[in-house]
Amino acid sequence: MAVAFTFPGQGSQAVGMGKDLAEAFPESRKIFEEVDDALGEKLSKLIWEGPEETLTLTANAQPALMAVSLAAIRALESHGFSLKDKVAYVAGHSLGEYSALAAAGFVSVADAARLLRIRGNAMQAAVPAGEGAMAAIIGLEQADVEAACAEASRGSVCQIANDNGGGQLVISGARSAVELAARLCTEKGAKRALMLQVSAPFHSALMKPAAEIMREALAGVAKHAPVVPVISNVSVTPTSDPDEIARRLVEQVTGRVRWRETVEWFGANGVTTLYEIGAGKVLSGLARRINRDIATGAVGTAADVEVAVVALA
């Protein structure tokens, strides 16, 4: 049985997440303290008490979700669990790739928190408010969605940002182009084309200024080979080379999150169980729609930790 750990992305955040981990495990509480110290503010108070609209801001949600994921990892480790010995691969959805890499020792928790704060601010600042948009396209073949994006983006930007699997694709770019592409997708037979309530056109070419900021930020932190290979969002191949990982993280800012292909890669390479580490169960649900032969589990609460420790022994 090969196990992979996956780490959630933005949208999985919820006020109160990780609080019972911090209360049950000193090792988990220390993660939240490390993140607070790294950012010079009480992000933990915001995570546990809200308000939700402030937690949801990109610059807060990204380091917050990483903190909860790492708190869950430390809780497992407090029971003697070893990522290196028990897990074949790690992967994360968008910002979750940073959580995966921090769990595997590529960067410190403090550096991951600072990088995600920089990333969140840079992505928010890359496009003036209101000029970008994203839309979820449900139930339409990828080729048709790509054709709609190509037709809508003449002289503008509109591209597939997330291939989430289960018939769900997310497009991103200039608002007018995304709105047109969404209408075209509906005309082509999409079950739904839903404009998303997001603050910026993530994972599109409009994020290039943020990619350059992340290139500089990643160059300035200590990087180490992860103890288990990470499957990159943009390449869907495993690597443990720190410089290659950093390059892929830069590409990820403007590139497609290839999550469907990631889960398919796991299935083709002997992974039989996927655990979602951190807040929510979004990735578990996607995995079940992509490959029903892969078992799923989640570790986001103290109770989950106790169950997973036994299952992973």
C-alpha positions in Angstrom: 0.0 0.0 0.0 1.5 3.3 -1.1 0.2 6.4 0.6 0.3 10.0 -0.7 -0.5 13.1 1.4 -2.4 16.0 -0.3 -2.7 19.5 1.1 -5.8 21.8 0.5 -5.8 25.2 -1.3 -7.7 28.4 -0.9 -11.4 28.0 -0.3 -11.0 25.3 2.4 -10.5 27.9 5.2 -13.1 28.1 8.0 -13.1 30.1 11.2 -12.0 27.8 14.1 -10.0 25.4 11.9 -7.1 23.8 13.7 -8.1 25.0 17.2 -8.7 21.5 18.6 -5.3 20.4 17.2 -3.6 23.2 19.1 -5.6 22.3 22.3 -4.8 18.6 22.1 -1.2 18.7 20.9 1.6 21.0 22.1 3.5 20.3 18.9 0.5 21.6 16.9 0.2 24.7 19.1 3.9 25.5 18.5 3.2 25.6 14.7 0.6 28.4 15.2 3.1 30.2 17.4 5.8 29.9 14.8 3.5 31.3 12.1 2.5 34.2 14.4 6.1 35.0 15.1 7.1 34.8 11.4 4.4 37.2 10.4 4.6 39.5 13.4 0.9 39.2 14.2 -1.6 36.9 15.8 -2.8 35.1 12.8 -3.9 32.3 15.1 -6.4 34.6 16.7 -7.9 35.4 13.3 -8.0 31.7 12.4 -9.8 30.7 15.5 -12.0 33.7 16.1 -12.5 35.4 12.7 -14.0 37.5 11.3 -14.5 35.2 8.3 -14.2 38.0 5.8 -10.8 38.9 7.1 -9.6 35.3 7.2 -10.8 34.8 3.6 -8.5 37.6 2.3 -5.9 35.9 0.1 -2.9 37.2 2.2 -4.4 35.7 5.4 -6.0 32.5 4.0 -2.8 31.2 2.4 -0.6 31.2 5.5 -3.5 30.2 7.7 -4.3 27.0 5.7 -0.6 26.1 5.7 -0.5 26.5 9.5 -3.4 24.1 9.9 -1.9 21.5 7.6 1.4 21.6 9.4 -0.3 21.5 12.8 -1.9 18.2 11.6 1.5 16.9 10.5 3.0 17.7 13.9 0.1 16.0 15.6 0.8 12.8 13.6 4.5 13.1 14.4 3.8 13.4 18.1 2.6 9.8 17.8 5.8 8.6 16.2 4.6 9.0 12.6 7.3 9.6 10.0 6.5 11.2 6.7 9.7 9.9 5.2 8.9 6.3 6.2 5.2 6.1 5.6 4.4 8.4 2.7 5.5 7.9 -0.9 4.6 11.3 -2.4 3.1 14.7 -1.4 1.2 17.2 -3.4 -0.9 20.3 -2.7 -3.5 22.3 -4.6 -2.1 25.7 -5.4 -1.0 27.2 -2.1 -1.2 23.7 -0.7 2.0 22.9 -2.6 3.8 25.1 -0.1 2.2 23.2 2.7 3.3 20.0 1.2 6.8 21.2 0.8 7.0 22.6 4.3 5.8 19.3 5.6 8.6 17.5 3.7 11.3 19.9 4.9 11.9 21.9 1.7 11.5 25.2 3.6 10.9 26.0 7.3 7.4 26.7 8.6 8.4 30.3 9.2 9.7 30.8 5.7 6.6 29.1 4.3 4.4 31.5 6.2 6.3 34.5 5.0 6.4 33.2 1.4 2.6 32.7 1.4 2.0 36.1 2.8 4.2 37.6 0.1 2.4 35.4 -2.5 -1.0 36.4 -1.3 -0.2 40.1 -1.4 1.5 39.9 -4.8 -1.4 38.0 -6.4 -3.8 40.5 -5.0 -1.8 43.5 -6.2 -1.1 42.1 -9.7 -4.4 43.1 -11.2 -6.5 46.1 -10.2 -9.7 45.2 -8.3 -12.6 44.3 -10.6 -10.5 43.9 -13.8 -9.9 40.1 -13.4 -12.3 37.2 -12.9 -12.6 33.5 -12.6 -15.4 31.1 -13.5 -16.1 27.4 -12.8 -17.2 25.4 -15.8 -19.1 22.2 -15.0 -19.8 19.3 -17.3 -18.0 20.4 -20.5 -15.0 18.7 -22.2 -11.7 20.3 -21.8 -11.2 20.8 -25.5 -14.4 22.8 -25.7 -13.5 24.9 -22.7 -10.1 25.6 -24.3 -11.8 26.6 -27.5 -14.1 29.0 -25.7 -11.2 30.6 -23.9 -9.3 31.0 -27.2 -12.3 32.6 -28.8 -12.9 34.9 -25.9 -9.3 35.9 -25.3 -8.5 37.6 -28.6 -6.4 40.6 -27.5 -7.0 39.7 -23.9 -6.3 36.9 -21.4 -8.6 33.9 -20.7 -7.2 30.4 -19.9 -7.9 27.3 -17.9 -6.5 27.9 -14.4 -7.6 24.7 -12.6 -8.3 21.3 -13.9 -9.9 19.9 -10.8 -11.4 16.7 -12.2 -14.8 15.4 -11.9 -15.9 17.5 -14.8 -14.9 20.8 -13.2 -12.6 23.3 -14.9 -11.9 26.8 -13.7 -11.1 29.6 -16.1 -9.3 32.8 -15.3 -8.3 36.1 -16.9 -9.6 39.5 -17.8 -13.2 39.9 -16.6 -14.8 40.7 -20.0 -13.0 37.7 -21.6 -14.0 35.3 -18.8 -17.6 36.4 -18.9 -17.7 35.9 -22.6 -16.0 32.5 -22.3 -18.5 31.4 -19.7 -21.4 32.3 -22.0 -19.7 30.4 -24.8 -19.3 27.4 -22.6 -23.0 27.4 -21.8 -23.8 27.6 -25.5 -21.5 24.6 -26.0 -23.4 22.5 -23.5 -21.8 23.1 -20.1 -24.1 22.1 -17.2 -23.1 25.2 -15.3 -20.8 28.2 -15.9 -20.6 30.0 -12.6 -18.7 33.3 -12.0 -16.6 32.8 -8.8 -16.4 35.3 -5.9 -12.6 35.7 -6.0 -10.4 38.8 -5.5 -8.1 38.2 -8.5 -7.6 36.1 -11.7 -5.3 33.5 -10.1 -3.3 31.1 -12.2 -3.5 33.2 -15.4 -0.9 35.2 -17.4 -2.2 38.4 -15.6 -0.4 37.1 -12.5 3.1 37.6 -14.1 4.0 40.5 -11.8 3.3 38.1 -8.8 5.5 35.4 -10.4 8.5 37.7 -10.6 8.0 38.7 -6.9 7.9 35.0 -6.0 11.0 34.3 -8.0 12.9 36.9 -5.8 11.3 35.7 -2.6 12.1 32.0 -3.2 15.7 32.9 -4.1 16.0 34.5 -0.6 15.1 31.5 1.6 17.0 28.4 2.6 15.9 25.4 0.5 16.5 21.7 1.1 15.6 18.5 -0.7 12.2 17.3 0.6 12.2 14.0 2.5 9.6 12.7 0.0 9.1 13.7 -3.6 6.6 16.4 -4.4 4.3 16.2 -7.4 4.3 19.7 -8.9 1.0 21.4 -9.9 2.4 22.5 -13.2 4.4 19.5 -14.4 2.7 16.5 -12.6 6.1 14.9 -12.2 7.9 14.1 -8.9 11.1 15.9 -8.0 13.3 16.4 -5.0 15.7 18.9 -6.5 15.3 22.2 -4.6 16.2 24.5 -7.5 13.7 22.7 -9.8 11.0 22.9 -7.1 11.5 26.7 -6.8 11.2 27.1 -10.6 8.0 25.2 -10.6 6.6 27.3 -7.8 7.3 30.4 -9.9 5.6 28.8 -12.9 2.6 27.8 -10.8 1.6 31.5 -10.2 0.6 31.9 -13.8 0.2 28.2 -14.7 -2.5 25.6 -14.6 -3.2 23.6 -11.4 -3.3 20.1 -13.0 -5.1 18.4 -10.1 -7.0 15.8 -12.1 -3.8 14.7 -13.7 -2.1 14.6 -10.3 -4.7 12.2 -8.9 -4.5 10.1 -12.1 -0.7 10.0 -11.7 -1.0 8.7 -8.2 -3.2 5.9 -9.4 -0.8 5.0 -12.2 2.1 4.9 -9.9 0.9 2.6 -7.2 -0.8 5.0 -4.7 -3.7 3.3 -3.1 -4.6 5.8 -0.4 -4.7 9.6 -0.4 -4.9 11.5 2.9 -6.0 15.2 2.8 -4.0 17.0 5.5 -5.5 20.2 7.0 -8.8 22.0 6.7 -11.8 20.6 4.9 -12.3 17.7 2.6 -12.4 19.3 -0.8 -9.5 17.3 -2.3 -10.9 14.0 -0.9 -14.1 14.7 -2.8 -12.3 15.5 -6.0 -10.1 12.4 -5.7 -13.2 10.1 -5.3 -14.7 11.6 -8.5 -11.4 11.2 -10.4 -10.4 7.6 -9.3 -12.7 5.5 -7.2 -10.0 2.9 -6.8 -8.0 5.2 -4.5 -9.1 5.2 -0.9 -9.3 8.6 0.8 -8.9 9.9 4.4 -8.6 13.2 6.0 -6.5 14.6 9.0 -7.8 17.9 10.1 -9.0 17.4 13.7 -7.6 15.7 16.8 -10.1 12.8 16.3 -8.8 12.4 12.7 -5.2 12.2 14.0 -6.1 9.3 16.3 -7.8 7.3 13.5 -5.0 8.0 11.0 -2.2 7.0 13.4 -3.7 3.5 13.7 -4.4 3.2 9.9 -0.9 4.4 9.0 0.9 2.2 11.6 
